[in-house]
Amino acid sequence: MSRPKGKPQGRRHVKPAGPKAFDVWAPAPPLPEAKPVQRIDDPVVVTALLRSLGDPPLSARGLPVEEYLCRAVESAARMAKGLALSAGLLVEPDDEQ
């Protein structure tokens, strides 16, 4: 006995919805006003968040992974300071603090 021809039996295949269309050439919204950036030179403060997460789970072959990550964070902080200086947004720390 064969199945009657017509609608296929079983589950229907539903195509997932694709991403919404986006106009690449649409004008961008205006940026918010830039805020001044305060310089922090203490490397302990710069890497405090990274160190608060504990030992990195990347310790392989005795490499100083934490030191490498801290150096990367310090380098990013130096670049951010340079960008803020070039934009005229760098503020010196207060002498009172």
C-alpha positions in Angstrom: 0.0 0.0 0.0 1.4 3.4 -1.0 0.7 6.8 0.5 -1.6 9.0 -1.5 0.2 11.8 -3.3 -0.4 15.3 -2.1 0.8 17.1 1.0 3.9 15.6 2.5 3.5 13.9 5.8 5.5 14.9 8.9 6.8 18.2 10.1 6.8 21.3 7.9 10.1 23.0 7.3 9.9 26.6 8.5 12.7 28.9 7.4 14.1 31.0 10.2 13.6 34.8 9.9 16.7 36.5 8.6 18.1 39.7 10.0 16.1 42.9 9.6 17.0 45.1 6.7 19.3 48.0 7.6 20.0 51.0 5.6 23.8 51.4 5.7 23.7 54.8 4.1 21.2 56.3 6.6 22.6 59.3 8.5 24.0 58.4 11.9 22.5 60.0 15.0 24.6 62.7 16.6 27.2 61.7 19.2 26.8 62.7 22.8 29.0 65.5 24.2 32.5 64.3 25.0 33.4 64.2 28.8 36.8 65.0 30.2 39.0 62.1 31.0 41.1 62.0 34.2 44.6 60.6 34.0 45.5 57.7 36.3 49.2 56.7 36.4 49.0 54.1 39.1 49.3 50.7 37.4 47.7 48.9 40.4 44.5 51.0 39.9 44.5 50.4 36.1 44.7 46.6 36.5 42.5 46.4 39.7 39.4 45.1 37.8 41.5 42.4 36.0 43.1 41.3 39.3 39.8 41.2 41.1 38.6 38.4 38.8 41.2 36.1 40.2 43.8 33.9 38.5 43.2 33.6 34.7 42.3 30.1 33.6 44.9 30.3 30.9 47.9 29.2 32.9 49.7 26.9 30.4 53.3 25.7 30.6 54.1 28.1 33.4 53.7 31.2 31.3 53.1 34.4 33.3 49.6 34.9 31.8 48.4 37.4 34.5 51.5 39.6 33.7 50.7 39.5 30.0 47.1 40.5 30.6 48.1 43.3 32.9 50.5 44.6 30.3 47.8 44.6 27.7 45.4 46.5 30.0 48.2 49.0 30.8 48.9 49.5 27.1 45.2 50.1 26.4 45.1 52.7 29.2 48.2 54.4 27.7 46.5 54.5 24.3 43.3 55.9 25.8 45.3 58.6 27.6 46.9 59.5 24.3 43.6 59.7 22.5 42.1 61.8 25.2 45.2 64.1 25.1 44.9 64.5 21.3 41.2 65.4 21.6 41.9 67.9 24.3 39.9 66.0 26.9 42.7 65.0 29.3 42.3 66.5 32.8 45.1 66.4 35.3 44.3 64.8 38.6 43.5 67.1 41.5 46.3 67.9 43.9 43.9 67.4 46.8 43.4 63.7 46.2 
